[in-house]
Amino acid sequence: MSPSLDIVKASAAVPSACARLRVIFNPVAGRRRRRRLDLVSRALAARGVAVTIAETDRPGHAEALAHEAATAGERLIVAAGGDGTIAEVANGLAGSGAALGVIPLGTANVIAHDWGLPFAPEAIAAALVAGRTRPLHPLLARFGDGNTRLVLQMLGVGLDLGGGRSPGREAEAAVRQRGLCARGRAPDFRLALPAPSAPASTAKRRRSPK
């Protein structure tokens, strides 16, 4: 059985659990993405939410910051960045019971598109303050050296190691040395998502008799 990861859905009220939010931001995203983050922060502040932003400064830092926040008792921790930042934060939350929120600021934003997450600042803020979640089911990759990684999107070996090119002898040797076993047992997670929109009415008007 694959484990679950939870996400937040939008509503008008601000639950007490979301009176504050810890946001883990990858500043490598650049000025334009920082401006987008500022817009989301202002939208959250307008809803009475205090935002604390922790910036990453090295690979793996987002995972460490997420783990620290979850250990401190934060119930919703937000990844602001691209797919790599989101994956690091998710790994830092593994086993903590904290929910994952997302502010998509990457180039491709494949995870956000696949999960149906909002991109407009107001919609992102509404989703994060709602407190409604749904489970996701990540994969747990276990390597031959004993390390494990939570996989949210995709897992590649072989040709993927060379970015679509032939991996060559060094990459092939690395795969053989480390070994890789993908298993469907990972910690439970919840992810914050927008509420589904109300379906349009399909009822047809009856014509009045002449």
Buried (B, 14 or more C-beta within 10 A) or exposed (E): EBBBBBBBBBBEEBBEEBEBBBBBBBBEBEEEBBEBBEBBBBBBEEBEBEBEBBBBEEEEBBBBBBBBBBEEEBBBBBBBBBBBBBBBBBBBBBEBEBBBBBBBBBEEBBBBEEBEBBEEBBBBBBBBBBBBBBBBBBBBBBEEEEEBBBBBEEEEBEEEBEEEEEBEEEBBEEBEEEEEEEEEEBBBBBBBBBEEEEEEEEEEEEEEEE
